[in-house]
Amino acid sequence: MVAFLLGISSGFPFTLLVATMTFWLAKVGIDTATIGFAVALTLPYTLKFLWAPLVDKTPLPVLTKMFGQRRAWLFFVQTFLFFAIWQLGASNPQPGSLGIFAFWAFVVAFLSATQDIVIDAYRIEILDEEEFAHGTATNQFGYRTGNLIAGAGTIYFASAEGLGLGWATAYGLTAFCIIPAIIGAFIIGPGKFVDRYAEAAGMSAGQWLKETVVNPFREFMSRHGAFLILGFVLVYKVGDAMGQAMLGPMIVDLGFSDTDYITANKFWGYGALIVGSALGAPFILWLGMGRALLISGLLMMFSNVMFMLLAALGDAYWMMVAAIVTENVTSGIGLTVFTTYLSGLSSIAYTATQFALLSSFAGVGRTFMAGPAGIIAEKVGWVGFWGFTVVAAIPGMILLWVLWSKGYVVQNIRQTEGVDEKALKEPVGALRITGFLLVVIGLVGLLLSQPLELENNITAIFAAVLAAGGLLAWKGKAATAA
């Protein structure tokens, strides 16, 4: 129940920014090119791993002692988020006068991404092993509920065809969606946050930075199969992401009407997504994590075969419905399974930082690696394109088999066995620190490559920097202890 409540508060700001806000701007006469700046508002969500270490380990004066680390940060961020959403609603955007509106939109995006850091870590820490799968599934339910409230709900509050309250009041009312997380936090308590620096007052600045910033990366990179795991996270959903990027253009190209697509996607598709999300938890508990990842990956490949059939048949409404329903059911299962897997990979000692980092790596697969989708569709046609997306999913299946065969994917949901304290107390070494920095630089570059439309050669350089940094962080020699 608490995971569901946390999901509502996590889900509403993103929809309020990206979907509802663009609708609002179009209504007041802002041109389409200007509305496109909303893409930039997704950057804090993509880059949140940069400040996740501070949220993970920095105590807040007074609040942390009163509520615990996670709840202190949650209440602190939500206070500012509530105020910022009210200011965004009251900013009255007009053609030629968007400065104040854009400022508050970016503030809301940053605070919302920070709230997600806290909520993701808190969710992972409050759930026991036997609750984890269902907790992740209900969190997804909550997230979708928050999306619905901030989308259709806010527009209904504001629209003259609804309650006619205006955009300022509508945004202000939607801001109260922070309350479910507050209620959930008081119900469940402080959680299981691991304070690995109880004697922080005696630490030097360098020691504190090592524990807060370096050790989360170092702990993960020191695991057996760390590179294989990151590679799997990177490519597991590439075929699915490529298909999602080109679904809309194919529907238009096949000649379906807007109404047909809206009814198929919003009515049939949304219901199927909820069913798929609900099936994800028993799916994991029945099969175990390794088999759940394997079968959900195969199901996503099958959903792309359905779109391949749609492309071959052309303008066939019920075939489109069948393909969209299949895709949403399998995506719902896959999203629950994959989110649960990423959560289980996150060490309880560095929950916020590692989950943010892993979800950013998955984001590279969805954006950078799905980028060539349009070129492929243009070259080989829609039937060939969907066949290619099925083939593109095979490397992820091969990596999963390798991980499983080597024992790097276990059937338990928790994929970690605790922190090697002895290894983390060893000196880090200049090479490894350089490697960690290069990983961060390369990852940021890849995540920015699509929104900023960087040249392909620059993107390739960032990919090389990421790979080189990873090798240094993994193999670099530790400093000699004094």
N, C-alpha and C positions, 0 to 999 in steps of 0.2 A: 504493500500500500504506500509506504513512504517513497519507494523508488518511483511509483506512479506520480506522486505529488511533486517530487523533484523534477521529473520529466516535463510536467506542465510548465514550470517556471523556467526550465532550460529551453523549451521549444518556442515560446511565444516571441522573444525579441527578434530572432532571425527572420521570421515571417513578417513581422511588423516592419522590418527594415527593407527586405528585398522585394517581397510580393506586394504588400499593402502600400508601402511608400511609393513604389513606382506607379501603382494605380492612382494614388492621390495626386502625384505630380502630373500625370496625364490629364486628370480631371481639371486641373487648374491651368492647363495650357502650356506646360513645359514641353519643349520639343524632344523627340525621341533620342537624338544624339546626346543631349544633356542628361536625360534620364539614365543613359548608359553609365554614368559615373557611379551608379549603385553597385556595379561590379567591384569597385574599389573597397566597398564596405565589407566585402567578404574576407579581405586580407587579414584583419585581426584574428578571425577564426582559423585561418590557415597558419599564421605565424605565432599562435599563442604559446607554443613550446618555448619561445624565447624568454618570456617572463614567468613561465610555469615554475621554474626552480624557486623563485622568490615567494610565490604564492604557496608553494609546497612547504617551505621550511622557515619562512620569516614569521616570527610571532608578532601579533599586534598588541600594543600596550593595552592593558586592562582587559580588552575583549577576549584574548586568548585564555587568560586565567579564569574568566567568568564562564565561557562557553566551550572552550576547547579550540584547537587550531582550525578545523574545517568550518565549524559553525561561526567562529569569529570572522573569518574571511567572507563567508556567505552573507552574513548580516551587514558587514562593512560595505561590500560591493553592491548589494541590493539597495542600500540606502541611496547611494549615488545613482544607481541605474533608475530607480523610481523617479528621482528628481529630473534626470536627463531626459527620460521619455516624456514627462510633462512639458519640459522645455521644447523638445522636438515637436510635439503636437501644437504648441503655441507659437511656433516660429513663422507661420504664415508664408510659405514659399510662393513666390510669384515670378513670372518671366522677368529676367534681369535682376532679380533680388533673391539670391539663393545662399548668400554667404553664411548667415546665422543658421539657416536650416542645415547646410552641409556640415557646419561645425558640430552641431548637436547630433546629427546622424552618425558622424564618426565617433563621437564620445559614447553614444549608445552602443555602437558596434564593439568598441574596445571593452567597455564594461560588461557587455553580454558575453564576449569571448572569455573574459576573466571569470565570470560567473560559471561558465561551462567547465573551466579548469577545476574549480572548487567542487562543483556538483559531480563531475565524473569521478574525481578522487573519493569523495564522500560516499558515493554509491558503491564503489568497489570495496570500500572499507567497512560498510555497515552490513554487507551481505555475507552470510555463512555459505559454506560450500554447497549445501543442499538447497539453498535459496537462490543461488547465483543465476541460474538459467532463467527461472521465472522472474527474478528481480530485474534482469536485463530486459526481458520481454515486456514487463509492465512499464519499465522506464521508457521503452519505445512507444508504447500506448500513450503514456503521458506526454511525450514529445509531440506526437501527432495531434493530441488534444490541444496542446498549446498552439500548434500551427493553425488549427481550425479556429480557435478563439481569436487569434491575432489576424487571421485572414478574413474569413466570411463574417466573423463576429464584429470586428472593428469597422469594417465597411458598412455593416448593417447599422451600427450605432451612428455612423457619420452621415450616411446617405439620406437624401430627402425621400427616397423610396423606402427607407427603413424607419428608424426612430428620429432621424433628422437632427441629431445633436451637434453636428459639426465635427470637424477633424480634431480640434483641440480637446474637446470633451471626450471624444472617442478614444484618442490616444491616452488621455489621462485615466479613463476607466480601465483600459487594457493593462495599464501599468500595475494595477492591483493583482495581476497574475503572479507577482512575486510571492504572494501570501501562501499558496500551497507549499512551497519549499520551506517557508518559515514554520508552518504548522508541522510538516514532516520532521524538520530538524528538532523541534521541541519534543515530538513523540519519541524519536529514536535515540536521542542523546548525542554525546560527542563522537561516537564511532570508535574506530580502532587505530587512530593516527599513531604512528610510531615516531617517537621523539628520539632520534639517534644522537642528539647533541644536548642532553640534559645539562651538561656543564658548559654551555655555550658562552657563559660570561667569562670563562677562563681561556677561551679560544682567541688566537690571533685572527686578524682579518683574512689572512691567507688560508688558515685552517678552516675557517667558516666557509669561505668560497669553495674550497676543495670539497667539503661535505655537501654543500648546497647545489653547486653547479657541475663540478667535475664527476663526483662519485655516482650520480644517477646514470650518466652516460657510461662511465667506466664499469659499473656493476653489470650493465646489460652486455657490453662488448666482451666482458670476460666470461660470459656463459658459453657452454659448448654449443656450437652451431649458430652463434649470433648472426653471422653474415647470411647464412642460409635462411634463418628466420626473417631477417629484414628483406631479403630478396623475395620470399614468399609473400610477405605483407605488401610488397610493392606491386607484384604482378597478379595476385589472386583474383582480383575483380576487374582486370583490364578488359577482357572481352565484354563483360557486362557494361562497363563504363563507355566503351566504344559504341555499343548499341544504343545506350541512352542518349549519347550526343547526337545521333543521326535519326532517331525515331521520328521526331517532329518533321524534319525535312522530307523523310520518306512518305509520311502520311499525306503531306501536301502534294508531293509529286504523284502519288497514286490517285489523287482526285477526290479524296474524302472531303465532305463539307465540315466546316467548323463545328456545327452542332453534333454531327456524328462522332467526331473525335472527343468533344467535351463530354458527351454522355458516356462514351466508352471508357474514357480515362478517369473522369471525376466520380462517376457513379459505380460502374463495374470495377474499375481499377482500384479505387480507394477501399471499397469493401474487400477486395482480394488481398490488398496489402495488409489490412488489419487481420484477416484470417491467417496470412502467412506469418505475420509477427507473432500471433498467438501460438502457431504450430512450432515456432522455433525452439521454445523452451522444452516441451516434451520430446522434441526431436533430439536435442542434446542429451537429455537424461536417458533416453531410450538407447541411443547409439554410442554415446561417449564422444568426446571432443574430436578425436581424429576421424572417426567415421562420419560424424556430423559435417565436418569441413569438407570431406571428400564427396559425400552425397549431395550436399547443398551446392557445391561447385558443379557437379554433373547436372543438377536440376537447372542451374542458371544457363548452362550450355544448351540444354533442351529448350529453354524458353527462347533462345535465339534461333533455334531451328524452326520454331513456330513462326517467327517473323520472316524467316526465309520462305516458308510456305505462303505467307501473306504477300510477300513481294512477288512470288510466282503467280498467284491468283489475281492480284490487282485489287480493284475496288469491290471488295466483298466485306460487308459490314460485320457479319457474325464471325467471320474469320479474324477480323481485327479485334473484336471483343474477346474471342478465345485466346488470341496471342497476348493481349494486354492483361487478361486475367491470369494466364499462366505466368507471365513475366512478373506480375505484382505478387503473386503467391510465392514464387521462388525467391524473389528479391526480399520479401518479408522474412522468409526463413533464413536466407543468406545473411541479411543484415543483423538479425538477432544472433546467429551463430558466430559471425565474424567479430561483432562488438564484444561478445562474451569471451572470445579467444583473445582479443587484444587486452581486455580487462584482466584476464588470467595471466597474461604475460607480464603485467605490471607488478613489480615487487612492492609489497606492502610498505617497505621503507622509503620508497620514492614514487608513490602512486601517481601524484599529479603530473610530475615531470615526465615519467616514462610513458604514461597513457597519451599525453599530449604529443610526445615525440612520435610514438607509433602511429597515432591517427594522422599526423602530418605526413609520415611516410606513405600511408595508404592514400592520402590526398594526392601525392605525386603520381601514383598509378592512375588515379581518376582523371587528372588534368593533363600533365605533361605526356604520359604514355598513350592517352586516348586522343591526343591532338591530331594525328594523321588520319583520323577516321574519315573526314570529308574528302581527302585526296583519294583514299582507297575506294570510297563509294563512287566517286566520279570516274575512276579508271575501270572498275570491274562491274558496275551496275549494282542494283540493290540485292539481287539474289546472291551474287558473288560476294558482296560486302558482308551479308549476314553469315555466309559460310566462313568467311575470314574471321569473324568475331568468335566463332566456335573454335577455330584453330588457335586463335590468340589466347584462349583460356587454357590450352593444353600445358604450356610451361608452368603455370601455377599448380596444375594437378601433378606434374612430374616432381616439382619441388616439394609438394606435400608428401608424396610417396617417399622421397629421399629423407625428409625430416622424420617421418614416421618410422621408416626402416632403421634409422640411426638412433631412435629413442628420444628425439628432440621434440616430438609432439606426444604428449601423454593423454590418456583417456580422461584423466581428471580435468576439471575446469581450471583449477589453479595450476599454472604451468611452471611456477617457481617454487624453489625449496628453501627459501630464506637467503640471507646475505652472508657472504664469506667475509667476516669481519677482519680476519687476518690479511686477506688480499687487499682490502680497502685501506688498511693502515700503512701499507707499503708506500714509499715515495712514488709520485706519479711519473715524473720525468718530463723533460722539455719536449721530446718527440711526441709523446702521447698527448700532452696538452695542445701542441700544434695540431695534432690529428683531430682532436675534439673541435677545435676552432674551425678547421677546414670542413668538417662534417656539417657544422652549423651554417657556414658560408655557402657551401654547395647546396644544402637543402633549401635555404632561403631563396637562392637563385633559381632553383627549379620550380619552387612554388610560385615565384613571381613571373616566371617566363611566359605563361599564357596570359594572365591579366594585363601585363605590360607589353605583350606582343614582341618579345625580344627575338632577335635574329637566331636562326637555328644553330649557327656556329657558337654564339654566346651561350646558348642553352647546353650545347655539348661540352663546353668548357666547365660549366657548373657541375655537370654530371661527372666529369673527370675529377674535379676538385673533391666532390663528395666521396668518390671511390678511393682516391688517394688518402683522404683524411681518415676514412674508415680503416684502411690498412695500417696507417700509422698508429691510430688509437688502439688497434687490436694487437699489433706486433711490436710497437715501439718499446724500447727498453726503459725500465723504471730507473729513476735516479738512484744513485748509491746512497744508502742511509749513512748519516754522519756517525 
